[in-house]
Amino acid sequence: MISWQQYSQAPHQNIRDGFGQALRDLGKENDRVVSVCADLRDSIRMQAFAQAFPDRFFEVGVAEQNLIGVAAGLAHEGLIVFAGSYAAFSPGRTHDQIRVSVCYSNENVIIVGGHAGLSVGADGATHQALEDIALMRVLPNMTVLVPSDYRSAYDLTRAAANMEGPVYLRLSRVASHTLPVTEPYQIGKGQLLRTGADVTLVGTGLMIDKALEAAYVLATEHSIEAEVINLTTIKPLDTEILAKSLAKTKRLVSIEEHQVAGGLGSAIAEWSVQELPVPMKLIGVKDEFGQSGSPEELFDHYGLSTERIVDQISHWLETLRP
């Protein structure tokens, strides 16, 4: 389990840098690994791969549908393809191409959606992808990964390259604490970060930082002991870790930098209502577009700051008291 001291002293590292390092390492190890980009190699950290392996890097320019078409064709020839753009543009503009050319054919394409969520900040609503998890997780054959820190981005990028079929890899722009976990991150496996008996907090991506901070505040200021689970895989869900936690706490809160419709909370609710119904609260963006501002200003506005998460959870638990 991760103590407050371990968490607070953990280094801040950029999530996308973990992806970039893993991609370059994969390129050294396997000459079947190639990457395709839509004029954003620096922003999404494909530059190191492009410099090291120029004959395996393909720049298609600002043409996202073509990005996916080229990636699908390369994968069909037996290559392992990373196709990168901002999440607002891919899958935002490329859903049809992903559905037909990648998922229907079950090609080995890893679709890298960078700069996802509100944390894009001042770029504003047009660049803040808040619907991408929903778009991707409904597609047959698609695996959906949301790294929470540098280490998970590194591990999951490598894992994605070694599995069959399409993957969506959602990356944030800003840094987070690199958690002191001991085991490698695996596709389909969640991580139990903190134990507690009163409520289960499930986060993904940058919101793991907020979930852990909220858990420590709930314990010290409200005498509420929250269990914290990190789900870096949204599809397939680690229902085993969820079932074990909910058997104890019998209450669940999901926290995500995404619309509450169709995202992490919805995925858990779809499983829970059929297998293990419990009271749930879904914390995320509620049917709104983003707007310009600093990441922390936006988190606070949309109820995703630590303080507002604590308030929502404590008030919700109060309503459940007999």
N, C-alpha and C positions, 0 to 999 in steps of 0.2 A: 504494500500500500504506500501511497505517496503522502508524506507529511507536509505540513505547511512550510516548514523550513526547506525541505527538498524542492518543493514547488517554487517558492519565492527565490531560491538561489539558482534555479535552472537557467541556462543561457537562453537569451532571445535569439532566434535564428529565423530566417525567412523560409517559409514553407516551399516556395517555388525553387529555392536554391537546392533543396533536397532532391527535387525532381531533376534539375539540371545536372547535378553530380551523378545521379544514378544513370541518367541517359548516356552521359559520356562514358561511364564505366561499362555499361552494357555494350556500347559501341566497340570498346577495346576487346571485349570477351567474345563477341558474336558478330560476324560480318553480315548476318542476315538482318540485323537491326538497322533500320533507316528512319529518317524523320522528314516530315513535310510541314511547311509553315506558311501562314498567310500574312507575311510581312510584319511579324512580331517576335522575331527570334530573340532579341534582347529581353523584351518584357516577360516572356514566358520561359526564359532561360534555356533556349535551344542553341545559343550562340557557341558555347564550348564544344558541343557536338559538331556543329557546322564547321568550325575551324579545324577540329581534329580529323573529321571525315568528310571533306567537301564533296567527294564523289557519292556519298550516301545521304546528302542533305539536298532537299528539293524546295526551292522557294517559288510559290505559285502567285504571290502578290495578293492584293485585296480581292480575292475571289474564293470565298469560303466554300461554296458548293463544289467548285472545281477541286478544292483542297480534299474534300471527302471522296470525290470520284477518283482522283489520282491515288489516294491512300488505299482505296478498295482495290484498284487495279494492281498496285504493287503487292498487296497482301495476297491477292489471288494467285500471284506468281511465286508464292512461298516465302515472302519476306515478313518480318515483324515490324509493323509500321506505327510510328507515333505521329499523330496529326494534330498540330497545335494552333490555337487561336484564342481570343478572349471567349469566355463562356457566353457572353451576350451575342456573339456572332456564330459560334459553333458550340453547342447545338442550336443557338438562337435562330440562325438563318439556314441551317443545314439538316433540319430534322428529316425531311423527305429522303435526302441522299443517305443519311445514316440508316434510316428504316429499311430502305430497299437495297442499297448497294453494300451495306456493311452487315446489318443484323439479319436480313433475310438470307444472305449467303453465308452468315456465320464466319466472317473474315476476321483475321487477327489484326485488328486495327485498335490502337489505344487512342481515343479521342481526348485530347488534353484541353480542358476548358479553364483558361487562366483568368485571373482578376475577377473571380466570382464573388457574389454577395455584396453587401452594403459597404464593406471595407475598401472598395475601390474609391470611396470618398468623394472628392470634388469632381470626379468625372461625371457623376450624376446618373439620373434614372436610366438613360439610354444604354449605359455601360454597366449597370448593376444587375447582373443576372440573378434573379430571385425565383426563377421557374425551371431552371435547368435540371435539377434532380427529378422533378416530376416528369419532364419530357423524356428523360433517359430511362427511368426505372420501369416505365410501362412497356418498353420495347422488349419483345422476346429475344433471348440469347444475351442481352446486355447485362454486364456486371457494372455496378456503380460504386466508386471509391471516393472517399472524401478525407484525405489526410488532415491530421490535426496539428502537425509540427514537422520540422525538418526530417527527423528520423523516420516518421511514418511515411512521409512522401518518398524518401529514399527507398525504404523497404517495399512499399506497395508498387512503386514504379518497376522495380526488379521483378516482383511477383507477377505483375500484369504481363510482362514480356514473356513469362514462362508458362502462361496458361493459354488454352485454346479459346477462341471466340473474342467478340468485341468487348471493350472496356471503356467506361467513361471515368476519367480522372479529373476531379474538381480541385483546382488550386486557388488559394487566396493570395492576395497581393502583399499583405503585411506580415510582420514577424509574430511569432508566438513562443511561449516557453517550450523548449525541447524537453519532454518529460523523461525522467530517469527510469524508463522501463528496461527490464532485463531480457525479455524475449523478443525476437524479431516480430514485426507486425505481419499478419497473415490475412489473405483475402478470406472473408467470411467469419473472422474471429474478432470479437470485441475484447476490450481490456477493462478489467475491474480496477479502478484507480483509488477508490476509497470505500470503506465499508460503513454501513449504517442501517438502522432498523426502521426508521420512520417513513422514508420516501426514497424512491429511486430516481435519480437525475440521469438522463441519457442525453449526451451531447454529441456533436460531430463538428469537424473542422475547427475553426477558430473558437467556437462556442465551448470547447472543452476547457479553455482557460476560464471562461465565465462560470461554467458549471462547478469547477473546483473552487474558485473564489467564493461563489455563492454557498457552497457546502460548508466552507470554513466559517463564514459569517453566520449562517443558520445555526451552526453548533455553538458558537461563542455568544451570540446575541439573542438567540431564540430557543436554545436547548433542543434543537431539532437535528437529529443525526441523519444525514443524507448519504445514501450510497451513490457513487458516481461511476457510470459506465461510459466508455468512449467507443462509439460505433464508427470506425473508419470505413466500414463496408455497409452501405445502405441496402444493396441487393447483391448477394443474398444476405438476409438478416441472420445474425447470431441469436436465434431464438432460445438456445440452451442457456446462455448467460442471462438473458432477459427473464426466462422462466424461473431460474434459480433465485434471482434477486427479488422478483415479484412475489414469490412464495413467502418471502420474509417480510417485505415492506407493504405489499398490497396497494401501493400507490405509485404512480409514475408521472414524471414531468419530462417532456422532450424539449430541447433547446436547440434552435437552428437558425442560421443566417440565410433564411429562405422563406418563401411563402409557407404558411402552415398547411395549406392545401397541397397535397401531393408530395410532400417532402418526408423527412425523417419521422415526424410524429404520425403522419398518415400511414406510413409503412408499418410502424409498430402497432397502430390502432387496428389495421386490417388483420394483423395476426392475433392481437390480443382479444378482439371481440369474438373470434372463433375458437380460440384455444384457452385463454386465461383472462377473462374479463376483469378489469380493475378500473377504479376511477383514474382518469388521465387528464392532465392539463398540457396543452400544446402551446409552447412559447416560440414565437417567430413573427414574421411579417404577416399581417392580417389583411390580405386582399388590397394591398396598396402598392404603388410604385415607389421606388427610392427617390432620393433627391441629393443635391450637392451638400457637402459638409465634411468635416473630419470624421474618421471612423468612429471615434468615441462619441461625438455629438450625435451621429446617426444611430449608434447602438442605444444611446439613452432615449432618443426620440421614438424608436420603435420597440422599446421595452426590453432591450437586450444588454443593457449595462448591468453590472453586478448588482448595484443597488436596486434597480427595478426588477430584476429577476428574483432577488430575495423577497421584495415586497409582494410580488405576485404569488410566490410559493407559500409564504407564511399566511397570507390572507386566504388562499385557496384551502390550505390544510385546516384552517380555522373553520371554514364552512363545512368541512367533513366531520367535525366533532359531533358526537351524539348529543 
